């Protein structure tokens, strides 16, 4: 995409440039029809991966998810939304709902109750408009963009209501290694953990391999049937599962390019990045992978003081693993491949890195087709959650980040 402040002038396909409004719209439509189209998954691989799930939701937490939605609960969800946000295709904003809630609140609740009975949402709630946000790399390559869904506020009200409930019960079923969206856990815990572990490994001269995984189009590749199976195993209750599956059934999107919309694209896999539930659902979706890695004896992690063993740390799809030998890396990759077959995910090996630490700091061998990070972790573009992994003072980290912001503003 060659841009004039966000205007898409051309796209690259098979080494050739595509120009012109209609040609670009058609190419974007075809790309997302393929990306959002469900792929076949391996049922046998699902059984293997799901067998590692041991946690079940306690009865009191399940009752919280299953109880009837109230007018007050919907209003509280609206109040947590930010002002001045772009509405969905119906044009109704959060401010509209806040202003006229006394008039429309009970009617909206009736609509949601009817949806619960029929198992289907109206088309306006099923339709999103996608804007493309450039991440990095060539702006002429569509895969370098993140699709952000603009959905209608009534959809967001229901989704946020369910998300607020779900966040409260996730600690009962999601291991502490995962911090995204789980009540009482913070992203800063991941950063501090990695800095402490790196120091611990260096001071004790342990043999360690650190691996960072890059999940290709992580949210867009989520297989819905697999996700529903995970939710069912966690025993969240039939009514709650019906709510969630309804919100991802017959989903339609249109991609906005230069002020124009593509034709409708059916979304039969993936989570809408713009839906308040998406991050929490992804955390549930990826938990079987973490459980499998923790549960396999052939994957040997870093022994910590007190008898604990660290193998994996996650923030949504950002995953870092620590293992003590090459065989553990190979078994880890076999486990990941099984999860890919079961859940439809895909690891980008070119963007997934490994580094030898401690006593093995000088090793350079190739492992499982991953990319070796030879310099310090803060170099070579290998960072975790936007912050360098090695010990460094706060001023160094913030100097780097503020320089990016200043460059962007200029």
Secondary structure, DSSP 8 states (H G I E B T S, - for coil): --BSSS-B-EEEETTEEEESHHHHHHHHHHHHHHHTS-----HHHHHHHHTT------HHHHHHHHS---HHHHHHHHHTS-SS----TT---HHHHHHTHHHHHHHHHHHHHHHHHHT---HHHHEEEEEEEE-SS-TT-GGGEEEEEE--HHHHHHHHHHHHHHHHHGGGTS-TTB-TT-TT--HHHHHHHHHHHHHHHHHHT-EEEEEEE-BTTTGGG--HHHHHHHHHHTT--HHHHHHHHHTTSSEEEEEEETTEE---EEE-SS--TT-TTHHHHHHHHHHHHHHHHHH-TTS--EE-TTS-EE-EEEETTEEEEEESSHHHHHHHHHHHHHHHHHH---B-TTT-EEEEEETTTT-----TT-EE--S-TTSTT-EETTEESS---HHHHHHHHHHHHHHHH-
